[in-house]
């Protein structure tokens, strides 16, 4: 099983990065599993010469989300406020 992450939307298409292979996969937005959004991780399977989404990788998605939340909290705690506010 190969992992991919939903990087962005371009019109009606979704761009999934396959980091392991350094490739992009473009799929129509309506072909995504329900609940998919930017930074959602997928389990992908190669069939013929194309990749298909098998399922959302809930564990990887939650783990990455938690890392981002922790980093933002750490940055906010070090922040001295906006230099533009008076």
C-alpha positions as CSV (number, residue, x, y, z in Angstrom):
1,X,0.0,0.0,0.0
2,X,1.3,3.4,-0.9
3,X,0.4,6.7,0.9
4,X,-0.8,9.9,-0.8
5,X,-1.8,13.2,0.7
6,X,-4.4,15.6,-0.7
7,X,-2.3,18.7,-1.4
8,X,-4.8,21.1,-3.1
9,X,-7.8,21.6,-5.3
10,X,-7.5,22.9,-8.8
11,X,-11.0,23.7,-10.1
12,X,-12.9,20.4,-10.1
13,X,-9.8,18.3,-9.6
14,X,-7.9,17.2,-6.6
15,X,-4.1,16.9,-6.6
16,X,-2.7,14.1,-4.5
17,X,1.0,14.0,-3.8
18,X,2.6,10.5,-3.7
19,X,5.6,11.5,-1.6
20,X,7.3,8.1,-1.9
21,X,7.5,8.3,-5.7
22,X,7.6,12.1,-5.9
23,X,4.6,12.1,-8.2
24,X,1.3,13.9,-8.4
25,X,-2.0,12.2,-9.0
26,X,-5.0,14.3,-10.3
27,X,-8.5,13.0,-9.8
28,X,-11.9,14.5,-10.2
29,X,-13.2,16.0,-6.9
30,X,-16.3,13.8,-7.0
31,X,-14.1,10.6,-7.0
32,X,-12.7,11.5,-3.5
33,X,-14.0,9.5,-0.5
34,X,-16.5,11.4,1.6
35,X,-14.8,13.6,4.2
36,X,-11.7,14.3,2.1
37,X,-10.1,17.7,2.5
38,X,-6.6,19.2,2.1
39,X,-4.0,17.3,4.1
40,X,-6.1,14.1,4.1
41,X,-3.9,11.0,3.7
42,X,-5.0,8.1,1.5
43,X,-4.1,4.5,1.0
44,X,-3.4,4.0,-2.7
45,X,-3.1,0.9,-4.8
46,X,-1.5,0.7,-8.2
47,X,-3.7,-1.0,-10.8
48,X,-2.2,-1.2,-14.3
49,X,-0.3,2.0,-14.7
50,X,-2.6,4.2,-12.5
51,X,-3.1,4.6,-8.8
52,X,-6.5,4.3,-7.2
53,X,-7.7,5.5,-3.8
54,X,-8.5,2.5,-1.6
55,X,-9.4,4.4,1.6
56,X,-8.6,7.4,3.8
57,X,-5.8,6.7,6.2
58,X,-7.4,8.0,9.4
59,X,-4.3,7.4,11.5
60,X,-1.9,9.3,9.3
61,X,-4.4,12.1,8.8
62,X,-5.0,12.5,12.6
63,X,-1.2,12.2,13.4
64,X,-0.3,14.9,10.9
65,X,-3.1,17.1,12.1
66,X,-1.9,16.8,15.7
67,X,1.7,17.6,14.7
68,X,0.4,20.8,13.0
69,X,-1.7,21.8,16.0
70,X,1.2,21.2,18.4
71,X,3.5,23.3,16.3
72,X,1.0,26.2,16.0
73,X,0.4,26.1,19.7
74,X,4.1,26.3,20.3
75,X,4.6,29.2,17.9
76,X,1.6,31.1,19.5
77,X,3.1,30.6,23.0
78,X,6.4,32.2,21.9
79,X,4.6,35.1,20.1
80,X,4.7,38.5,21.7
81,X,1.7,39.6,19.7
82,X,1.3,41.5,16.5
83,X,3.7,44.3,15.8
84,X,1.0,45.9,13.7
85,X,-1.6,46.3,16.6
86,X,-1.5,49.2,18.9
